[in-house]
Amino acid sequence: MFSTGQIIFAVLFVIVFAAVILSSYVKDKKLHSKNYKGVKWVGIFFMTFIIILFCIKYFIKN
């Protein structure tokens, strides 16, 4: 199905891509923590809202 060269390229591409993404995240971590202070509360509220919707759906069905 795939040649040996294609498999090697895919594996190396995934490894290099993950390393670049990780290094970019580490480099920008300080800047992100400064600019996006309240984002965790928005995420917590959003997840709570979704859980409440699923609970309502469950209790209405049963």
Contacts in CASP RR format, 6 or more apart in sequence:
PFRMAT RR
TARGET T0000
AUTHOR 0000-0000-0000
METHOD contacts of the structure
MODEL  1
MFSTGQIIFAVLFVIVFAAVILSSYVKDKKLHSKNYKGVKWVGIFFMTFI
IILFCIKYFIKN
2 10 0 8 1.000
END
